[in-house]
Amino acid sequence: GLNTGVFLLRKCEWSRQLMAEVAALATPSIRRQIGNKGRIAEQGALTWVLHSQAKKWKDHVLLERNFTLNGHWMDYLGKWVKGGRKLSQAVWGNDNIPFVVQYAGCQMCRGHSENGSWHDGGVRKCHNAFIESYTFGDDQVLDAIGLRHLSMDTHLVRANPGSELYQRHLRMTRCLPQFLVIGTQKGGTSSFHWLIKTGWHDDIKVNNGEKEIHYFSWDDNFKKGPLVYQQRFDGSGDRLGECKRTGQENQVLGEVSATYLDYPKAAERAAQLLPSAKIVAIIREPVSRLVSSFNMKWQGGICGKLT
């Protein structure tokens, strides 16, 4: 595809010789013959070789017209459809998935910023466009082995439901919680945890020790890995997926951590490790909850008490 910087070459002696011809244009004497003040880009170099030695090269080269090769990732921002085979909106008159999405360098990102100058908003938009394009393309590769990204804006992946990897993941996480109580803070989560822990319901069980594990919300805890998380529950073995729950096989295992509701990474991490877990949110009349939260801070000596 000319003017795209995309060359698809079959690995053979003919291709090697073609690239040698193109690379030879880097010599000053040949650049002076071509003109243009001695400057030539790689696209121009290829065009010159094909044109000047048509019988040797051009007759054996296909100029691709069936696949989209001329799109930049900024053109596709917001137009990908996760798992889809068509774009949500046409690019260059074509709504087919492009064969190649190009990176045009930092100048292009700057050009999409305000007034053509560097700006945080423009750089952020360019970064988001790259992540979307990368994730969409990566999903096409990962799908072959039964994986997919959680969303278009994350690097985290999980197994596709029904795949062999998914079944293995279920076996590895069978000793982990089947439901998460995610908050809200001062909404009654401590009372709920105490009721379950003291045997309010025979078929529901929560973790040992302190109420909140904060595994998915606190970075230091998350870095310890899922085995350490599993060991917060009764009967855990020394390997992930191993636990002894004699007489408790039908019990539903859960965890209560109020920080999961609003910590930015918690939902994504939980969805990756526990894709089938149920989510429980306990809410409270907002003014009463706010006063209770403020008074909790007061107890820590931060400020005066509200009534």
N, C-alpha and C positions, 0 to 999 in steps of 0.2 A: 504494500500500500504506500504510494508516494505521498510525501508531505505528512507522514504519520510517525516516521521513525521506527516502523515495525517491519522487520525483515524475517521471514520464516524460511530457513534454509535446511535443505536435506543434507545430512552429513555425508559428503562425498568429495572426491577430488575436484569435481567441477565447481562446487560451491567454494572450496578453498581458493581456487584460482580466481573466481569472481571477486572474493573479498580482497585478494592480493591486488587486483586491478584497482579496486576502490581505494584501498589503503595507499597505493602508490601516488594518488592525487595529493598526498600530504607533502610531496617534495616541492620545493619552491619553483623549480623550472617548469613543472607541469601546471602549477597554479597560475604562473604568469601567462602561459599559453591560453588558459581558459579565460583569463581576465578577471573581472570583478575585484580588482585591486588585490589579487592574491588570496582572497578569502573564499571558502567554499564549505558549505555544511554537508553532513553525511547524506542527506536526501539528494542534494545537488550532485554530489559525487556519484551516487548510484545512477542518477538520471543521465549524467554525462557519459558514463561507461556504456550504458545500454544504447544511447543514441549514437555515440561515435563508433561503436563496434557492434552494430545491430546484428549482423549475420552470426557473429560469434556468441553473443549473449542474449539479445532481446528476444530472439525467436524461441528461446528455451525458458523464458520467464513468464509467469502468469501474474497479471495485475489483478488482484483480487477484487471482485465486485459483489460477492454473495454474502460476505460477513462484514459487520461494522468494525472498522479498524481505526476510525478517526475521531473517537470521542474522548474527551478529557473527563477526569472523575468529577470535576465541578459541574459538568453538564448533566450528570446523573444524580446529583444530590436530591434526595426525597422522591426519586422516581423508581427505585428498586421495590419489588414486591417479594417479601421473604418467601422462598420456595416456589415462586412463580416463574413462568416461562416468557412473560411479556412485561414490559415496563408499564407503569401506571400512566405515563405520558411519553409521547414520542420525542426522540432526540435525533436531530438531523433528518427529520421526516420518517424515522423508523422506530417502531416500538418493540423490535426484537431485542433479545439480550445481546449485548456486544461481545465480539470475540476477544477484544482487547480493550481495556480502559487505560488511558495513558496518564502519566505524570508529566506535566509540562514545566516543572521547576518552580522555584519560589516566586519568580516573577509573576506567574499566573495567580498564585494566591494573593500576592500584593495587588494585582489588578482587580481582584474581586473585593478588595477592601475599600474603605471610603476614600474618595478622591484619588484613587490609584496609589495611595501611600500605605505604609504599614499601619495596621490597626488591629487591636486585639479581636474585635468582632470578626473581621475578615479572615484572620489567621485561624480563628476557632471554626469558622464555617468551612474553610479549606480542610482542616483536620477532620471534621465530621464527615465531609464528603469522601475523604480517603478511607476512613473506618467503614463507612457503608459499602463502598466498592470492594474493599478487602474482605469484609465479612460475607458478602454475597458470593464472591468467588470462592472463598474458603469453604463455604457450606457445600458447594458443588463437589468439592474434593472429599470433604468429611462424610458426606452422605453415603459414599461407597463403603465406608467402614462402620456405618450406623451411628454417626455423631452429627450434631448440629449446634450452632450458636444459640444462646438463649434469646438474643434479640440482635437487631442490626447494629447496635451501638456498644457491643461488649465483646471481649475476647473469650469469655467463659463459654464452655461447651458442655453439653450433656448428651446422653445416649437417646436415640430415637425410640419412642415406645414400640415394643414388640421386637426390637432387634436383639441379637445375641448379647451385645454389650449392655443393653437395658436390663435383661434378665440377670446378667452377672452383677450389675449394679444393685439390683434389688436384693440379691443374696448377700452382698457385702454390707448393705445398710439395714438388714433386717433387725438388728439390735438397737437401732436408733429410733428417735421419736416418730410417732405417726401423726402427731398434731403439735402445733406450736401456738402458745398463747403469747401474742406479740404486744400486748399493752391494753389500755393506755396507762401511763404512770399515774398513780393515785386514783385509779379507776376501779380498784377492787381485786387486782391480781394477787396480792399477798393473801387475802382471805380465800380466794379460789384455790391457791396452791396449798394452803394449810388444810382446807377441807379435803382435798384429794389425798394429801399425804397422811392424814389421820384416819383414812379408811371410809370416807363419805360414800364412795362408790367402789365396790369390789372389783369391777372390771376396768378401772382406770388407775394408772400408776404414773408417778412423776419421779424426777431425779432425786438422788441422795444429796445430803449436805445443804448448803445455802440454796435459797429459792432460785436465784437467777444465775445462769451459767454464762450468759453473754457471749456464747461461742461465735455466733454469726455477726455480732456487732463490734466486739472489741478485737482489734487487729492482733494483739499479743496472744489472745486465746485462739483465734482462728489459725494462727501460724503453727500451733501445736499439733494440728491435724485431727482427723475424725476419730482416730483410735482413742486419743485422750478424751475426746467428747463422749465416746461410747462408754468409757470407764467411769463416767459420772452416774451411771445407772446400774442397778443391782444385777449381779450375775455376769458381768462383762468378762470375757476371756482376754487373752493376750494378743489376739489377732482380730482385725476388723471382720465383723460378721459372725464372730463366735461369742456365744453367751449361753448361760444356763438359766432357764426360767421354768424350772420344774413346777408344775401345778399352776403356772402363770401364763401358759401358752396363749390363752384367749384374752389376756389383758391388753388394753390399748395403752401404749407408752406415750407420754407427753412431756413437754418442757414449758416453763413460764419465764420469759424475759421481756420486761416492758420496753427495753431499748430497741427491740426489733422493729417497732412500729415506725420510728423516724430516723434510724441510722441509715445513711445513704447506701451502704453496701450489703446490708443484712438480707434484703429480699432476694437479691441476685445470688448471694452465696447459698441461701437456703433452697432456692429453686434448683440450683445445681446439684446439691447433695441429697436433698429430700424432695424430688419432683412430685411425689404423690401425697405429701403431708397435707393435712387439713390445717387451715389457718383460723384461729379464734381471736377475735378482738373484743375486749370488754370496754365499753364506753360509759361515760358518766355525764350528768348535766354539767355543762362547761364551766359555769361560774363557780359551782361548788368544787369542781376538780381543780380550778385555778387557785382558789383559796387554800385548799388542802396542799397543793404543790408549794405554794408560797410559805405556808407554815412549816413544811418539811425543811425548806431552806432556812427558816428562822431557827429551827432546832439546831442547825449547824452553825449558828452564830452569825449568819450573813446579814440579817436585817430584822426589824421589829415584827411582832406577830399581828396578823389580821384576825378580826372576828366577824 
